[in-house]
Amino acid sequence: MKKFILLVAVSSTFIMCKKSEATKSQLEGAVQSADSTVTATSDKISDITNTAEAVFDSANVKIKEFDDTKNVIKEKIEATSKSVDSLSNKIASTKLESKIEKKDSTKKGSEKIVINVPSPKIIKETKVIYKDKKRKKMMN
């Protein structure tokens, strides 16, 4: 009986050791997979960060280009408004004078006489009367 108890104790010890070894290997595998997942995630985050920085840099470049274009357009508008102002000042200072012609009393024959003649009336409908039809109606 002592041998039997000793055998059960030794075998249970071996089983417990094997279970703990199996648990250790499962934990190590889980730690390794978690570590690889964390590494992959950190790589993705760094890629996203690099992409976001590139987008922000290109956006900043575009904004600077828009600012430069805005300044060029403002300068052109100001130059155009100055030229328009100078032209309007020149137009305002210019005086228009008309030449008065004197009529000569000897040139009365050059005047034209206008006569109103009514236009002929347009007939919209024409009624045709056949003589043969009247005779046929009277005969009946």
DSSP file with accessible surface (Angstrom, degrees, kcal/mol):
  #  RESIDUE AA STRUCTURE BP1 BP2  ACC     N-H-->O    O-->H-N    N-H-->O    O-->H-N    TCO  KAPPA ALPHA  PHI   PSI    X-CA   Y-CA   Z-CA
    1    1 A M     >        0   0  170      0, 0.0     4,-2.4     0, 0.0     5,-0.2   0.000 360.0 360.0 360.0 -37.2    0.0    0.0    0.0
    2    2 A K  H  >  +     0   0  186      1,-0.2     4,-2.5     2,-0.2     5,-0.2   0.875 360.0  50.7 -63.2 -36.5    2.9    2.3    0.8
    3    3 A K  H  > S+     0   0  177      1,-0.2     4,-2.7     2,-0.2    -1,-0.2   0.886 108.6  51.7 -68.0 -37.6    4.2    1.6   -2.7
    4    4 A F  H  > S+     0   0  131      2,-0.2     4,-2.5     1,-0.2    -2,-0.2   0.925 111.7  45.4 -65.3 -44.3    0.9    2.4   -4.2
    5    5 A I  H  X S+     0   0  103     -4,-2.4     4,-2.5     2,-0.2    -2,-0.2   0.916 114.0  50.1 -65.5 -40.8    0.6    5.8   -2.4
    6    6 A L  H  X S+     0   0  115     -4,-2.5     4,-2.5     2,-0.2     5,-0.2   0.914 110.9  49.4 -64.6 -40.4    4.2    6.5   -3.3
    7    7 A L  H  X S+     0   0  113     -4,-2.7     4,-2.5     2,-0.2     5,-0.2   0.917 111.7  48.1 -65.3 -41.4    3.5    5.7   -7.0
    8    8 A V  H  X S+     0   0   70     -4,-2.5     4,-2.5     2,-0.2     5,-0.2   0.918 112.6  49.3 -65.9 -40.4    0.4    7.9   -7.0
    9    9 A A  H  X S+     0   0   45     -4,-2.5     4,-1.9     2,-0.2    -2,-0.2   0.933 113.8  44.9 -66.3 -44.3    2.3   10.8   -5.4
   10   10 A V  H  X S+     0   0   63     -4,-2.5     4,-2.3     2,-0.2    -2,-0.2   0.933 114.8  47.8 -67.1 -44.6    5.2   10.5   -7.9
   11   11 A S  H  X S+     0   0   50     -4,-2.5     4,-2.4    -5,-0.2    -2,-0.2   0.908 111.2  50.4 -65.7 -39.6    2.9   10.2  -10.9
   12   12 A S  H  X S+     0   0   42     -4,-2.5     4,-2.6    -5,-0.2    -1,-0.2   0.878 109.0  53.2 -65.7 -33.9    0.8   13.1   -9.8
   13   13 A T  H  X S+     0   0   78     -4,-1.9     4,-2.3    -5,-0.2    -2,-0.2   0.926 110.0  47.2 -65.2 -45.2    4.0   15.2   -9.4
   14   14 A F  H  X S+     0   0  131     -4,-2.3     4,-2.4     2,-0.2    -2,-0.2   0.909 112.3  49.9 -62.2 -41.2    5.1   14.4  -12.9
   15   15 A I  H  X S+     0   0   93     -4,-2.4     4,-2.5     1,-0.2    -2,-0.2   0.924 111.1  49.3 -64.0 -41.9    1.6   15.2  -14.2
   16   16 A M  H  X S+     0   0  126     -4,-2.6     4,-2.4     1,-0.2    -1,-0.2   0.901 110.9  49.9 -64.6 -39.9    1.6   18.5  -12.4
   17   17 A C  H  X S+     0   0   57     -4,-2.3     4,-2.4     2,-0.2    -1,-0.2   0.917 111.4  48.5 -64.3 -42.3    5.1   19.3  -13.8
   18   18 A K  H  X S+     0   0  146     -4,-2.4     4,-2.6     2,-0.2    -2,-0.2   0.898 110.9  50.9 -66.1 -38.7    4.0   18.5  -17.3
   19   19 A K  H  X S+     0   0  140     -4,-2.5     4,-2.5     2,-0.2    -2,-0.2   0.915 111.4  47.7 -64.9 -40.6    0.8   20.7  -16.9
   20   20 A S  H  X S+     0   0   62     -4,-2.4     4,-2.5     2,-0.2    -2,-0.2   0.889 111.7  50.3 -68.9 -35.8    2.9   23.6  -15.7
   21   21 A E  H  X S+     0   0  124     -4,-2.4     4,-2.5     2,-0.2    -2,-0.2   0.920 111.8  48.0 -65.8 -40.9    5.3   23.1  -18.6
   22   22 A A  H  X S+     0   0   45     -4,-2.6     4,-2.3     2,-0.2    -2,-0.2   0.915 112.6  48.6 -65.0 -40.8    2.4   23.1  -21.0
   23   23 A T  H  X S+     0   0   72     -4,-2.5     4,-2.6     2,-0.2    -2,-0.2   0.908 110.6  51.6 -66.0 -39.1    1.0   26.2  -19.4
   24   24 A K  H  X S+     0   0  137     -4,-2.5     4,-2.7     1,-0.2    -2,-0.2   0.927 110.4  47.8 -62.9 -44.7    4.4   27.9  -19.5
   25   25 A S  H  X S+     0   0   67     -4,-2.5     4,-2.4     2,-0.2    -1,-0.2   0.895 112.0  49.8 -66.4 -36.2    4.7   27.1  -23.3
   26   26 A Q  H  X S+     0   0  139     -4,-2.3     4,-2.5     2,-0.2    -1,-0.2   0.913 112.0  48.4 -66.4 -41.1    1.2   28.4  -23.9
   27   27 A L  H  X S+     0   0  107     -4,-2.6     4,-2.7     2,-0.2    -2,-0.2   0.911 111.2  49.9 -65.2 -41.8    2.0   31.6  -22.0
   28   28 A E  H  X S+     0   0  119     -4,-2.7     4,-2.6     2,-0.2    -2,-0.2   0.915 111.5  49.1 -63.2 -40.9    5.2   32.1  -23.9
   29   29 A G  H  X S+     0   0   34     -4,-2.4     4,-2.5     2,-0.2    -2,-0.2   0.919 112.0  48.2 -63.5 -41.9    3.4   31.6  -27.2
   30   30 A A  H  X S+     0   0   52     -4,-2.5     4,-2.6     2,-0.2    -2,-0.2   0.907 112.2  49.5 -65.3 -39.7    0.7   34.1  -26.1
   31   31 A V  H  X S+     0   0   98     -4,-2.7     4,-2.7     2,-0.2    -2,-0.2   0.920 111.5  49.1 -65.9 -41.4    3.4   36.6  -25.1
   32   32 A Q  H  X S+     0   0  135     -4,-2.6     4,-2.6     2,-0.2    -2,-0.2   0.922 112.7  46.6 -65.8 -41.7    5.2   36.1  -28.4
   33   33 A S  H  X S+     0   0   61     -4,-2.5     4,-2.4     2,-0.2    -2,-0.2   0.913 113.8  48.7 -67.1 -38.5    2.0   36.6  -30.4
   34   34 A A  H  X S+     0   0   52     -4,-2.6     4,-2.6     2,-0.2    -2,-0.2   0.908 111.1  50.9 -66.2 -38.9    1.1   39.7  -28.3
   35   35 A D  H  X S+     0   0  102     -4,-2.7     4,-2.5     2,-0.2    -2,-0.2   0.923 111.3  47.1 -64.7 -42.2    4.6   41.0  -28.8
   36   36 A S  H  X S+     0   0   68     -4,-2.6     4,-2.7     2,-0.2    -1,-0.2   0.893 111.8  51.5 -67.2 -36.1    4.4   40.5  -32.6
   37   37 A T  H  X S+     0   0   84     -4,-2.4     4,-2.6     2,-0.2    -2,-0.2   0.925 110.5  48.0 -65.4 -42.3    0.9   42.2  -32.6
   38   38 A V  H  X S+     0   0   95     -4,-2.6     4,-2.7     2,-0.2    -2,-0.2   0.915 112.3  49.7 -64.7 -40.5    2.3   45.2  -30.7
   39   39 A T  H  X S+     0   0   65     -4,-2.5     4,-2.3     2,-0.2    -2,-0.2   0.936 112.3  46.8 -64.2 -45.7    5.2   45.4  -33.1
   40   40 A A  H  X S+     0   0   52     -4,-2.7     4,-2.4     1,-0.2    -2,-0.2   0.911 113.1  50.0 -62.7 -40.6    2.9   45.3  -36.1
   41   41 A T  H  X S+     0   0   71     -4,-2.6     4,-2.6     2,-0.2    -2,-0.2   0.916 109.9  49.5 -64.9 -42.8    0.6   47.9  -34.6
   42   42 A S  H  X S+     0   0   58     -4,-2.7     4,-2.4     1,-0.2    -1,-0.2   0.890 110.2  51.9 -66.0 -35.7    3.5   50.2  -33.8
   43   43 A D  H  X S+     0   0   88     -4,-2.3     4,-2.3     2,-0.2    -2,-0.2   0.929 110.9  47.5 -63.6 -43.7    4.8   49.9  -37.4
   44   44 A K  H  X S+     0   0  139     -4,-2.4     4,-2.7     2,-0.2    -2,-0.2   0.907 111.1  51.3 -63.2 -41.7    1.3   50.7  -38.7
   45   45 A I  H  X S+     0   0   98     -4,-2.6     4,-2.6     1,-0.2    -1,-0.2   0.919 110.1  48.6 -63.7 -41.8    1.1   53.7  -36.4
   46   46 A S  H  X S+     0   0   50     -4,-2.4     4,-2.5     2,-0.2    -1,-0.2   0.905 111.6  50.4 -66.3 -37.6    4.5   55.0  -37.6
   47   47 A D  H  X S+     0   0   88     -4,-2.3     4,-2.5     2,-0.2    -2,-0.2   0.930 112.0  47.2 -63.4 -43.5    3.4   54.6  -41.2
   48   48 A I  H  X S+     0   0  115     -4,-2.7     4,-2.8     2,-0.2    -2,-0.2   0.906 111.4  51.4 -64.5 -39.9    0.1   56.5  -40.5
   49   49 A T  H  X S+     0   0   62     -4,-2.6     4,-2.6     2,-0.2    -2,-0.2   0.927 110.6  48.3 -63.2 -43.8    2.1   59.2  -38.7
   50   50 A N  H  X S+     0   0   92     -4,-2.5     4,-2.3     2,-0.2    -2,-0.2   0.913 112.7  48.5 -63.0 -41.9    4.5   59.5  -41.7
   51   51 A T  H  X S+     0   0   88     -4,-2.5     4,-2.4     2,-0.2    -2,-0.2   0.922 111.6  49.3 -64.3 -42.9    1.6   59.7  -44.1
   52   52 A A  H  X S+     0   0   39     -4,-2.8     4,-2.7     1,-0.2    -2,-0.2   0.909 110.6  50.4 -64.0 -40.8   -0.2   62.3  -42.0
   53   53 A E  H  X S+     0   0  103     -4,-2.6     4,-2.6     2,-0.2    -1,-0.2   0.909 110.2  50.4 -64.2 -40.1    3.0   64.4  -41.8
   54   54 A A  H  X S+     0   0   58     -4,-2.3     4,-2.6     2,-0.2    -2,-0.2   0.918 111.3  48.4 -63.7 -41.2    3.4   64.2  -45.6
   55   55 A V  H  X S+     0   0   81     -4,-2.4     4,-2.5     2,-0.2    -2,-0.2   0.928 112.4  48.0 -64.9 -43.8   -0.2   65.3  -46.1
   56   56 A F  H  X S+     0   0  134     -4,-2.7     4,-2.5     2,-0.2    -1,-0.2   0.900 111.4  51.1 -64.9 -38.7    0.1   68.2  -43.7
   57   57 A D  H  X S+     0   0  101     -4,-2.6     4,-2.2     2,-0.2    -2,-0.2   0.938 112.0  45.9 -63.7 -44.0    3.4   69.3  -45.4
   58   58 A S  H  X S+     0   0   65     -4,-2.6     4,-2.5     1,-0.2    -2,-0.2   0.887 111.8  52.5 -66.9 -35.0    1.8   69.2  -48.8
   59   59 A A  H  X S+     0   0   39     -4,-2.5     4,-2.5     2,-0.2    -1,-0.2   0.908 108.7  50.2 -65.3 -40.5   -1.2   71.1  -47.4
   60   60 A N  H  X S+     0   0   82     -4,-2.5     4,-2.3     2,-0.2    -2,-0.2   0.902 110.2  50.2 -63.8 -39.2    1.1   73.8  -46.0
   61   61 A V  H  X S+     0   0   77     -4,-2.2     4,-2.4     2,-0.2    -2,-0.2   0.931 111.2  48.7 -63.6 -44.3    2.8   74.1  -49.4
   62   62 A K  H  X S+     0   0  117     -4,-2.5     4,-2.6     2,-0.2    -2,-0.2   0.911 110.2  51.4 -62.1 -41.0   -0.6   74.5  -51.1
   63   63 A I  H  X S+     0   0   91     -4,-2.5     4,-2.4     1,-0.2    -1,-0.2   0.919 109.9  49.5 -63.6 -41.3   -1.6   77.1  -48.5
   64   64 A K  H  X S+     0   0  137     -4,-2.3     4,-2.4     2,-0.2    -1,-0.2   0.906 110.3  50.7 -64.6 -39.6    1.6   79.1  -49.2
   65   65 A E  H  X S+     0   0   99     -4,-2.4     4,-2.6     2,-0.2    -2,-0.2   0.909 110.0  50.1 -63.6 -40.3    1.0   78.8  -52.9
   66   66 A F  H  X S+     0   0  144     -4,-2.6     4,-2.7     2,-0.2    -2,-0.2   0.901 109.9  50.8 -63.8 -40.0   -2.6   80.2  -52.4
   67   67 A D  H  X S+     0   0   73     -4,-2.4     4,-2.4     2,-0.2    -2,-0.2   0.922 111.2  48.0 -63.0 -43.0   -1.2   83.0  -50.3
   68   68 A D  H  X S+     0   0  101     -4,-2.4     4,-2.3     2,-0.2    -2,-0.2   0.931 113.1  48.0 -62.9 -43.3    1.3   83.9  -53.0
   69   69 A T  H  X S+     0   0   76     -4,-2.6     4,-2.5     1,-0.2    -2,-0.2   0.901 109.9  53.0 -64.1 -39.0   -1.4   83.8  -55.7
   70   70 A K  H  X S+     0   0  104     -4,-2.7     4,-2.5     1,-0.2    -1,-0.2   0.922 109.3  48.9 -62.9 -41.9   -3.7   85.9  -53.6
   71   71 A N  H  X S+     0   0   79     -4,-2.4     4,-2.3     1,-0.2    -1,-0.2   0.909 110.8  49.9 -65.5 -41.0   -1.0   88.6  -53.2
   72   72 A V  H  X S+     0   0   67     -4,-2.3     4,-2.3     2,-0.2    -2,-0.2   0.924 111.5  49.0 -63.2 -42.9   -0.3   88.6  -57.0
   73   73 A I  H  X S+     0   0   89     -4,-2.5     4,-2.5     1,-0.2    -2,-0.2   0.913 109.7  51.8 -64.3 -40.8   -4.0   89.0  -57.7
   74   74 A K  H  X S+     0   0  108     -4,-2.5     4,-2.5     1,-0.2    -1,-0.2   0.922 109.6  49.9 -61.8 -42.2   -4.3   91.8  -55.2
   75   75 A E  H  X S+     0   0  123     -4,-2.3     4,-2.4     1,-0.2    -2,-0.2   0.918 111.3  48.5 -63.3 -41.4   -1.4   93.6  -56.9
   76   76 A K  H  X S+     0   0  138     -4,-2.3     4,-2.5     2,-0.2    -2,-0.2   0.905 111.3  50.0 -65.7 -39.5   -3.0   93.2  -60.3
   77   77 A I  H  X S+     0   0  106     -4,-2.5     4,-2.7     2,-0.2    -2,-0.2   0.920 111.1  49.0 -65.0 -42.0   -6.3   94.5  -59.0
   78   78 A E  H  X S+     0   0  109     -4,-2.5     4,-2.3     2,-0.2    -2,-0.2   0.918 111.7  48.7 -64.4 -42.2   -4.6   97.5  -57.5
   79   79 A A  H  X S+     0   0   60     -4,-2.4     4,-2.2     2,-0.2    -2,-0.2   0.925 113.0  48.1 -63.3 -40.7   -2.7   98.3  -60.7
   80   80 A T  H  X S+     0   0   82     -4,-2.5     4,-2.5     1,-0.2    -2,-0.2   0.910 110.7  50.4 -66.1 -42.0   -5.9   98.0  -62.7
   81   81 A S  H  X S+     0   0   52     -4,-2.7     4,-2.6     1,-0.2    -1,-0.2   0.895 109.4  51.8 -65.7 -35.9   -7.9  100.2  -60.4
   82   82 A K  H  X S+     0   0  145     -4,-2.3     4,-2.4     2,-0.2    -1,-0.2   0.922 110.9  47.4 -65.0 -41.8   -5.1  102.9  -60.6
   83   83 A S  H  X S+     0   0   54     -4,-2.2     4,-2.3     2,-0.2    -2,-0.2   0.901 112.4  49.6 -67.6 -36.9   -5.2  102.8  -64.4
   84   84 A V  H  X S+     0   0   79     -4,-2.5     4,-2.6     2,-0.2    -2,-0.2   0.914 110.6  50.5 -66.4 -41.1   -9.0  103.0  -64.3
   85   85 A D  H  X S+     0   0   91     -4,-2.6     4,-2.3     2,-0.2    -2,-0.2   0.921 110.6  48.5 -62.6 -42.9   -8.9  106.0  -61.9
   86   86 A S  H  X S+     0   0   52     -4,-2.4     4,-2.2     1,-0.2    -1,-0.2   0.912 112.3  49.2 -66.4 -37.8   -6.4  107.8  -64.1
   87   87 A L  H  X S+     0   0   97     -4,-2.3     4,-2.5     2,-0.2    -2,-0.2   0.908 110.4  50.2 -66.1 -40.0   -8.6  107.2  -67.2
   88   88 A S  H  X S+     0   0   55     -4,-2.6     4,-2.5     1,-0.2    -2,-0.2   0.894 109.8  51.2 -67.3 -34.8  -11.6  108.4  -65.4
   89   89 A N  H  X S+     0   0  112     -4,-2.3     4,-2.0     2,-0.2    -1,-0.2   0.914 110.8  48.6 -65.8 -40.2   -9.7  111.6  -64.3
   90   90 A K  H  X S+     0   0  133     -4,-2.2     4,-1.1     2,-0.2    -2,-0.2   0.913 112.5  48.2 -65.3 -41.0   -8.7  112.1  -67.9
   91   91 A I  H  < S+     0   0  125     -4,-2.5     3,-0.3     1,-0.2    -2,-0.2   0.906 111.1  50.6 -66.2 -39.7  -12.3  111.6  -69.1
   92   92 A A  H  < S+     0   0   82     -4,-2.5    -1,-0.2     1,-0.2    -2,-0.2   0.860 110.4  49.4 -67.2 -33.6  -13.6  114.0  -66.5
   93   93 A S  H  < S+     0   0   88     -4,-2.0     2,-0.3    -5,-0.2    -1,-0.2   0.713  91.7  93.8 -80.1 -16.9  -11.1  116.7  -67.4
   94   94 A T     <  -     0   0   88     -4,-1.1     2,-0.5    -3,-0.3    -4,-0.0  -0.594  66.3-151.4 -78.4 132.1  -11.9  116.4  -71.1
   95   95 A K        -     0   0  173     -2,-0.3     2,-0.5     2,-0.0    -2,-0.1  -0.888   3.3-146.0-107.1 130.5  -14.6  118.9  -72.3
   96   96 A L        -     0   0  168     -2,-0.5     2,-0.4     2,-0.0    -2,-0.0  -0.841  19.0-175.8 -96.0 126.6  -16.8  118.1  -75.2
   97   97 A E        -     0   0  175     -2,-0.5     2,-0.4     2,-0.0    -2,-0.0  -0.961  12.7-148.6-122.9 139.8  -17.8  121.0  -77.3
   98   98 A S        -     0   0  108     -2,-0.4     2,-0.5     0, 0.0    -2,-0.0  -0.860  19.7-121.8-107.6 145.4  -20.2  120.9  -80.2
   99   99 A K        -     0   0  191     -2,-0.4     2,-0.6     1,-0.0    -2,-0.0  -0.707  21.6-138.5 -87.5 128.1  -19.9  123.2  -83.2
  100  100 A I        -     0   0  149     -2,-0.5     2,-0.4     2,-0.0    -1,-0.0  -0.771  15.5-152.7 -90.2 122.7  -22.9  125.4  -83.9
  101  101 A E        -     0   0  166     -2,-0.6     2,-0.4     0, 0.0    -2,-0.0  -0.809   8.6-136.3 -96.7 137.6  -23.8  125.6  -87.5
  102  102 A K        -     0   0  201     -2,-0.4     2,-0.4     1,-0.0    -2,-0.0  -0.741  18.3-128.2 -91.9 137.6  -25.6  128.7  -88.8
  103  103 A K        -     0   0  204     -2,-0.4     2,-0.5     2,-0.0    -1,-0.0  -0.685  15.9-138.3 -87.5 137.6  -28.4  128.1  -91.2
  104  104 A D    >   -     0   0   93     -2,-0.4     3,-1.1     1,-0.1    -1,-0.0  -0.788   2.3-146.2 -97.0 132.1  -28.4  130.0  -94.4
  105  105 A S  T 3  S+     0   0   90     -2,-0.5     3,-0.4     1,-0.2    -1,-0.1   0.671  93.6  65.7 -73.7 -13.7  -31.7  131.4  -95.5
  106  106 A T  T 3  S+     0   0  109      1,-0.2     3,-0.4     2,-0.1     2,-0.3   0.651  87.1  70.8 -83.5 -11.8  -30.8  131.0  -99.2
  107  107 A K    X   +     0   0  140     -3,-1.1     3,-0.8     1,-0.2    -1,-0.2  -0.197  55.2 123.9-100.2  45.9  -30.8  127.2  -99.0
  108  108 A K  G >   +     0   0  150     -3,-0.4     3,-1.3    -2,-0.3    -1,-0.2   0.765  62.5  68.7 -75.6 -23.7  -34.5  126.7  -98.5
  109  109 A G  G 3  S+     0   0   80     -3,-0.4    -1,-0.2     1,-0.3    -2,-0.1   0.669  85.4  69.6 -70.8 -15.7  -34.8  124.3 -101.5
  110  110 A S  G <  S+     0   0   92     -3,-0.8    -1,-0.3     2,-0.1     2,-0.2   0.629  75.8 100.9 -80.7 -10.9  -32.8  121.6  -99.8
  111  111 A E  S <  S-     0   0  150     -3,-1.3     2,-0.3    -4,-0.2    -3,-0.0  -0.490  70.6-132.1 -73.4 143.9  -35.6  120.9  -97.3
  112  112 A K        -     0   0  195     -2,-0.2     2,-0.5     2,-0.0    -2,-0.1  -0.767   6.2-140.4-101.4 144.3  -37.7  117.8  -98.1
  113  113 A I        -     0   0  153     -2,-0.3     2,-0.5     2,-0.0     0, 0.0  -0.877  15.3-155.2-103.9 129.0  -41.4  117.7  -98.2
  114  114 A V        -     0   0  121     -2,-0.5     2,-0.5     2,-0.0    -2,-0.0  -0.889   6.1-165.7-108.8 129.4  -43.0  114.5  -96.8
  115  115 A I        -     0   0  132     -2,-0.5     2,-0.7     2,-0.0    -2,-0.0  -0.955  16.7-135.9-115.6 130.7  -46.4  113.4  -97.9
  116  116 A N        -     0   0  151     -2,-0.5    -2,-0.0     2,-0.0     0, 0.0  -0.761  24.2-177.1 -86.8 116.9  -48.3  110.8  -96.0
  117  117 A V        -     0   0  120     -2,-0.7     2,-0.1     0, 0.0    -2,-0.0  -0.961  27.2-123.0-114.3 125.1  -49.9  108.4  -98.4
  118  118 A P        -     0   0  115      0, 0.0     3,-0.1     0, 0.0    -2,-0.0  -0.405  29.0-116.1 -68.2 142.6  -52.1  105.6  -96.8
  119  119 A S        -     0   0  102      1,-0.1     3,-0.1    -2,-0.1     2,-0.0  -0.439  37.6 -94.4 -75.6 150.3  -51.0  102.1  -97.8
  120  120 A P        -     0   0  114      0, 0.0     2,-0.2     0, 0.0    -1,-0.1  -0.346  43.8-105.9 -66.1 148.6  -53.4  100.0  -99.8
  121  121 A K        -     0   0  202     -3,-0.1     2,-0.5     1,-0.1     0, 0.0  -0.529  28.2-132.9 -76.9 141.6  -55.7   97.7  -97.8
  122  122 A I        -     0   0  150     -2,-0.2     2,-0.6    -3,-0.1    -1,-0.1  -0.803  13.3-136.1 -97.6 129.8  -54.8   94.0  -97.9
  123  123 A I        -     0   0  133     -2,-0.5     3,-0.1     1,-0.2    -1,-0.0  -0.731  16.9-171.7 -87.2 123.8  -57.7   91.7  -98.6
  124  124 A K        +     0   0  198     -2,-0.6     2,-0.4     1,-0.2    -1,-0.2   0.810  68.9  31.6 -86.7 -32.9  -57.6   88.8  -96.3
  125  125 A E        -     0   0  173      2,-0.0     2,-0.5     0, 0.0    -1,-0.2  -0.973  63.1-158.5-128.6 143.2  -60.3   86.7  -97.8
  126  126 A T        -     0   0  118     -2,-0.4     2,-0.6    -3,-0.1    -3,-0.0  -0.984   9.1-153.6-121.4 128.0  -61.5   86.3 -101.4
  127  127 A K        -     0   0  184     -2,-0.5     2,-0.5     2,-0.0    -2,-0.0  -0.903   7.7-159.1-105.8 124.7  -64.9   85.0 -102.1
  128  128 A V        -     0   0   91     -2,-0.6     2,-0.5     2,-0.0    -2,-0.0  -0.903   3.8-165.7-105.6 128.9  -65.4   83.3 -105.4
  129  129 A I        -     0   0  113     -2,-0.5     2,-0.5     4,-0.0     3,-0.1  -0.960   7.2-152.9-115.8 123.1  -68.9   83.1 -106.8
  130  130 A Y     >  -     0   0  143     -2,-0.5     4,-0.9     1,-0.1     3,-0.2  -0.824   7.9-151.0 -96.7 135.2  -69.5   80.7 -109.7
  131  131 A K  H  > S+     0   0  161     -2,-0.5     4,-1.4     1,-0.2     3,-0.2   0.826  92.5  62.7 -73.4 -30.4  -72.4   81.5 -112.0
  132  132 A D  H  > S+     0   0  105      1,-0.2     4,-1.9     2,-0.2    -1,-0.2   0.870  97.5  56.1 -66.8 -34.3  -73.0   77.9 -112.9
  133  133 A K  H  > S+     0   0  128      1,-0.2     4,-2.1     2,-0.2    -1,-0.2   0.894 103.5  54.1 -67.7 -37.5  -73.9   76.9 -109.3
  134  134 A K  H  X S+     0   0  122     -4,-0.9     4,-2.1     1,-0.2    -1,-0.2   0.914 108.4  49.6 -63.9 -39.1  -76.6   79.5 -109.1
  135  135 A R  H  X S+     0   0  157     -4,-1.4     4,-1.8     1,-0.2    -1,-0.2   0.898 109.7  50.7 -67.0 -40.0  -78.2   78.1 -112.3
  136  136 A K  H  X S+     0   0  136     -4,-1.9     4,-1.3     1,-0.2    -1,-0.2   0.895 110.3  49.8 -66.8 -37.0  -78.1   74.6 -110.9
  137  137 A K  H  < S+     0   0  164     -4,-2.1    -2,-0.2     1,-0.2    -1,-0.2   0.891 111.0  49.5 -68.0 -39.0  -79.8   75.6 -107.7
  138  138 A M  H  < S+     0   0  157     -4,-2.1    -1,-0.2     1,-0.2    -2,-0.2   0.854 107.4  54.6 -70.4 -32.1  -82.5   77.4 -109.5
  139  139 A M  H  <        0   0  154     -4,-1.8    -1,-0.2    -5,-0.2    -2,-0.2   0.826 360.0 360.0 -71.6 -31.0  -83.2   74.5 -111.8
  140  140 A N     <        0   0  173     -4,-1.3    -3,-0.1    -5,-0.2    -2,-0.1   0.643 360.0 360.0 -74.3 360.0  -83.7   72.2 -108.9
